[in-house]
Amino acid sequence: MAHSAGMVLAGRRFTLLDRARIYTCGITPYDVTHLGHASTFVWVDTLARVLRKFLGVEPIVCRNVTDVDDVLNAAALRAGTRYDDFAAFQQFQFEGDMSALNVRAPEHEPWVHRYIGAVVRLVEALVAAGAAYPRGGSVYFRGRQVLGRSGLAESEALKLSAEYGGRPDDPAKDDPFDVAVWQAAEPGHPAWPSPWGDGRPGWHAECAAMAMSVFGPAVDVHAGGADLRFPHHAYHAAMAETFSGVAPYARAWFHAGTVTVSGAKMAKSAGNLVLLSDLLAEWPAAVVRVMILDRPWARTWDYHPDLLAHAAGRLEDLHRAAGRSAGTSSPAPDELRRVLSEDLDVPAALDLAIEAGGEAARTLIPALGLT
């Protein structure tokens, strides 16, 4: 008898049929993979595994590659190479890191430079709907309504917009919360032809066009790091809903908690990166995965090397439990299904499996990608 494929994520319950469309924001491939990246993609991989193993739902994961981006272009120029060659090499390195961490490859992996035509069609539709306006070779999406749905104070939203390249002080805009969905060509940047002149797509429009090209007007789960909640995900959803008329764009949001070091967000600019390659040189991938997963997925957490030793102990306990017979009162896999369906509670699932032993532990190990 089939079990109901219902799940709670971030307090919202939703049901699924036979498939789950999961769009996750991939990396901008301009540098090495760090623990902050790894945390997000391990959580998405685990969500997909749990859907398949416990709910009988086949996850269809789309993870994009943002290979048209000002930061990447600047890195390529410093390296003295073309943006696309530079991105291809960095993405190859990233995929090797993900494979080493036992993160399954996505079913779809759109690269921005292959979807320029889709972005242009999206922008044309936004202009036709009155939701965007051309000016000086660029096209701007009207974003004041996105501020309203963000729940942020205007000052905080403006700060985040500036931090993530939104150029709120651009004098060509009608409103500081308007964002470029098509940016007029600038020296030293790649450019493509469009009805408004040569230029390149805006970040939020890139993801909206790729996601809708792959999945249509809506997704079951939109995933990414918590730092992408605003402005990126908010604008992505607003553009998709404006284009399609389908709302909400995402049935559930899966914003993985930020990883910090001594309280500061892990970032190259902060000089506090914990490289995935360094962790995997000292610890098995399963230990790194347990360190990431043995906590609420949405919570910000602070990395410390001692966490790895603790994770190794938890993994050893789980393997010992898998090797013994279950007690007569032990929770069945149905209990694991219940726990994992309630906001993907991995810590509770680990506790259950370690205490129960037997089939519960043996079932959980592959479901968490620990083999």
Order of alpha helices (4+ residues) and beta strands (2+ residues): beta-beta-beta-alpha-beta-alpha-alpha-alpha-beta-beta-alpha-alpha-beta-beta-alpha-beta-alpha-beta-beta-beta-alpha-alpha-beta-alpha-alpha-alpha-alpha
